[in-house]
């Protein structure tokens, strides 16, 4: 890569191949392409396929075909997260060695039972911005010797960030620069509202939070353009960037495409699939108009 290329703004469109693209993805892809062109920058394509169960080569092929139909090009090579698990594991290991993560052994069923029992007594259990209950303190407070024995026994576990310890270590207020469709300017990060987030599971060597900050750093991404549904998750990403000594991109969280009921479009529901629109004879220009560009 030449010096001039390193100095250019770098954008990335990063879909997951766990279903067909819909209009919301089209809006994000167009905005990344348009902003890259307007700034004489570069556009990368990243396939976020850490979920080896739901992500398939067929869905990836569909993504590439849909982007080509929309008229969106990208630099080669395409980065596939499934090909870079060792890099995410290296980042996780660095956090393990600093005592910033802990093995979490409770199953989803066990967590649900504890939360239900607590709330049945009239108490309120803390939840993250997505409505998911915070993980109980059981494993965070478990004696280290006991945790080591459980790990040695092969007991299934995840790795969770010790949020309190991480925040104590940073010892500073965290901010990110936002230029998107909601609040703009310097946004104060609030990673504590997420509780002890998962960084790795037994069935997925890396979480979205961990892999995305590692990828953005390794790819030299300077501008992250994505939907407003990920606005609050940026707080976790800023914390991980500080803990791992990674650069901070500029963030642009754009409006969402909603259905007639005001609900965010979903792959699982097959909402406004681009393949269906293409089958109706629509063009990429038609889709631009549909998403309000």
C-alpha positions in Angstrom: 0.0 0.0 0.0 1.4 3.4 -1.0 1.7 6.4 1.4 -1.2 8.2 -0.4 -3.4 5.1 0.0 -2.7 5.0 3.7 -3.7 8.6 4.1 -7.1 8.2 2.4 -10.3 7.8 4.5 -11.3 4.1 4.7 -14.9 2.9 4.9 -16.3 -0.6 5.2 -19.6 -2.3 4.5 -19.7 -5.4 6.8 -22.8 -7.6 6.3 -23.3 -11.0 7.9 -24.1 -13.9 5.5 -26.9 -15.3 7.7 -29.8 -14.3 5.4 -30.5 -12.2 2.3 -29.8 -8.5 2.2 -32.8 -6.1 2.6 -33.4 -2.4 2.1 -31.7 -1.5 5.3 -28.5 -3.1 4.1 -28.9 -1.3 0.8 -29.1 2.1 2.5 -25.9 1.3 4.5 -24.0 0.1 1.4 -25.0 3.1 -0.6 -24.0 5.5 2.2 -20.6 3.9 2.7 -20.0 4.0 -1.1 -21.2 7.6 -1.4 -19.2 8.9 1.5 -16.0 7.0 0.3 -16.4 8.6 -3.2 -17.1 12.1 -1.8 -13.9 12.0 0.3 -11.8 10.3 -2.4 -11.5 7.4 0.1 -11.5 3.6 -0.1 -14.4 1.2 0.4 -13.8 -2.3 1.8 -16.1 -5.3 2.1 -16.0 -7.4 5.2 -18.0 -10.6 5.6 -18.9 -10.9 9.3 -19.3 -14.7 9.5 -18.2 -15.5 13.0 -21.6 -17.4 13.5 -20.5 -20.6 11.8 -24.0 -22.1 12.3 -26.1 -19.5 10.6 -23.7 -18.0 8.1 -23.4 -19.9 4.8 -21.5 -19.6 1.5 -24.9 -19.4 -0.3 -25.9 -16.3 1.6 -22.4 -14.8 1.0 -22.8 -15.4 -2.7 -26.1 -13.7 -2.6 -24.6 -10.6 -0.9 -21.9 -10.3 -3.6 -24.5 -10.6 -6.3 -26.8 -8.1 -4.7 -24.0 -5.5 -4.3 -23.0 -6.0 -7.9 -26.6 -5.4 -8.9 -26.7 -2.2 -6.9 -23.6 -1.0 -8.7 -21.4 -1.0 -5.6 -17.8 -2.0 -6.0 -15.1 -2.6 -3.3 -11.4 -3.2 -2.9 -10.1 -6.8 -2.9 -9.5 -8.9 -1.1 -12.8 -9.4 0.9 -12.0 -10.0 4.6 -13.9 -12.9 6.1 -14.0 -13.1 9.8 -14.0 -16.9 9.8 -10.5 -16.8 8.4 -9.1 -14.6 11.2 -10.1 -16.3 14.5 -6.4 -16.5 15.6 -6.3 -12.6 15.6 -9.4 -12.4 17.8 -8.1 -15.0 20.1 -4.8 -13.1 20.5 -6.8 -10.0 21.5 -8.8 -12.1 24.0 -5.7 -13.7 25.4 -4.2 -10.2 26.0 -7.3 -9.3 28.1 -7.2 -12.7 29.9 -3.5 -12.1 30.9 -4.4 -8.7 32.3 -7.3 -10.2 34.4 -9.9 -8.2 32.5 -12.1 -11.1 31.5 -13.3 -14.1 33.4 -14.8 -17.6 32.4 -18.6 -17.6 32.7 -20.1 -21.0 33.3 -23.8 -20.3 33.8 -26.1 -21.5 30.9 -28.8 -19.3 29.4 -31.4 -21.3 31.2 -29.6 -20.8 34.6 -29.4 -17.1 34.0 -33.0 -16.9 33.0 -34.1 -18.8 36.1 -32.1 -16.5 38.4 -33.5 -13.4 36.8 -37.1 -14.7 36.9 -36.8 -15.6 40.6 -35.3 -12.2 41.4 -38.0 -10.3 39.5 -40.8 -12.5 40.9 -39.8 -11.1 44.3 -40.6 -7.6 43.0 -37.1 -6.5 42.4 -35.8 -5.1 39.1 -32.9 -6.8 37.4 -30.6 -4.6 35.3 -30.8 -4.9 31.5 -28.8 -3.7 28.6 -30.0 -1.3 25.9 -31.3 -4.3 23.9 -33.3 -5.5 26.9 -31.1 -8.5 27.7 -30.6 -9.1 31.5 -27.1 -8.4 32.8 -25.1 -11.5 33.6 -25.1 -12.4 37.3 -22.0 -11.7 39.4 -21.6 -15.4 40.3 -18.7 -16.2 38.0 -17.0 -12.8 38.4 -16.9 -13.3 42.1 -16.0 -17.0 42.0 -12.6 -17.8 43.6 -9.9 -18.0 41.0 -8.8 -21.4 42.1 -12.3 -22.8 41.6 -12.6 -21.2 38.2 -9.3 -22.8 37.2 -10.5 -26.2 38.3 -13.7 -25.8 36.3 -11.7 -24.8 33.2 -9.4 -27.8 33.7 -12.4 -30.1 33.9 -13.4 -29.0 30.4 -16.7 -27.4 31.6 -18.3 -25.4 28.9 -17.9 -21.6 29.3 -17.8 -18.2 27.7 -15.4 -15.4 28.3 -16.9 -12.2 29.7 -15.4 -8.7 30.1 -15.2 -7.7 33.8 -16.8 -4.3 33.2 -16.1 -2.8 36.6 -12.4 -3.8 36.5 -12.1 -2.5 32.9 -13.6 0.8 33.8 -11.5 1.1 36.9 -8.4 0.5 34.7 -9.2 3.1 32.1 -9.8 5.7 34.8 -11.2 8.2 32.3 -14.3 9.3 30.6 -14.6 7.8 27.1 -16.1 9.6 24.1 -16.5 8.9 20.4 -17.0 11.3 17.5 -20.4 11.0 15.9 -21.4 12.6 12.6 -24.6 10.6 11.9 -28.4 11.0 11.9 -29.0 11.2 15.6 -26.9 12.9 18.2 -23.7 14.3 16.8 -20.4 15.7 18.2 -18.5 14.2 21.1 -20.7 11.4 22.6 -20.0 10.2 26.1 -19.6 6.4 26.1 -21.5 4.4 28.8 -20.2 0.8 28.5 -21.4 0.0 32.0 -25.0 -0.1 30.8 -24.1 -3.4 29.0 -22.9 -5.3 32.0 -20.2 -7.9 31.5 -20.5 -8.5 27.8 -19.5 -11.7 26.1 -16.2 -11.6 24.2 -16.0 -15.3 23.2 -18.3 -18.4 23.5 -17.7 -22.1 23.2 -19.5 -22.1 19.9 -18.0 -18.9 18.5 -14.3 -18.0 19.1 -15.1 -14.3 19.1 -18.1 -12.0 19.7 -19.3 -9.2 17.5 -17.9 -6.6 19.9 -14.4 -8.1 19.9 -14.0 -9.0 16.3 -15.4 -5.7 14.9 -12.9 -3.5 16.8 -10.0 -5.8 15.9 -11.0 -5.8 12.2 -11.5 -2.1 12.0 -8.0 -1.5 13.5 -6.3 -4.1 11.3 -8.0 -2.8 8.2 -7.3 0.8 9.0 -10.9 1.8 9.0 -11.3 5.5 9.6 -15.1 5.9 9.3 -17.6 3.4 10.6 -21.0 3.9 8.8 -23.8 1.7 10.2 -27.3 1.7 11.4 -28.6 3.6 14.5 -29.4 0.2 16.1 -25.7 -0.1 16.8 -25.3 3.4 18.3 -25.3 2.3 21.9 -23.0 -0.7 21.2 -20.3 1.9 20.3 -19.8 2.5 24.0 -18.5 -1.1 24.3 -16.3 -0.7 21.2 -14.7 2.5 22.6 -13.8 0.7 25.8 -12.3 -2.3 24.0 -10.3 0.1 21.7 -8.8 1.7 24.8 -8.1 -1.6 26.5 -6.4 -3.0 23.4 -4.7 0.2 22.4 -6.5 0.4 19.1 -7.2 3.5 17.0 -10.6 5.3 17.2 -12.6 5.7 14.0 -15.2 8.4 13.3 -18.7 7.0 13.6 -21.8 7.7 11.5 -24.9 5.9 12.6 -27.6 6.4 10.0 -31.4 6.2 10.1 -33.1 2.8 9.9 -35.5 1.6 7.2 -38.7 0.6 9.0 -41.7 -1.4 7.9 -45.3 -0.3 7.9 -45.6 -1.0 11.7 -42.5 1.0 12.5 -40.4 -2.1 13.1 -36.8 -2.4 12.0 -36.3 -4.6 9.0 -35.1 -8.1 9.8 -33.4 -10.8 7.8 -35.1 -13.5 9.8 -38.5 -12.1 8.7 -37.4 -11.9 5.0 -38.3 -8.2 5.0 -37.8 -6.3 1.7 -35.3 -8.8 0.4 -33.2 -7.3 -2.4 -33.4 -10.5 -4.4 -37.2 -10.2 -4.5 -37.0 -6.6 -5.6 -34.5 -7.6 -8.4 -36.9 -10.4 -9.4 -39.6 -7.8 -9.8 -37.5 -6.0 -12.4 -36.2 -3.2 -10.2 -32.8 -1.6 -10.7 -30.2 -0.3 -8.4 -31.4 3.2 -9.1 -34.9 2.2 -8.1 -33.6 0.9 -4.8 -31.8 4.2 -4.1 -35.1 6.0 -4.4 -36.8 3.4 -2.2 -34.3 4.1 0.6 -34.6 7.9 0.2 -31.4 8.7 -1.6 
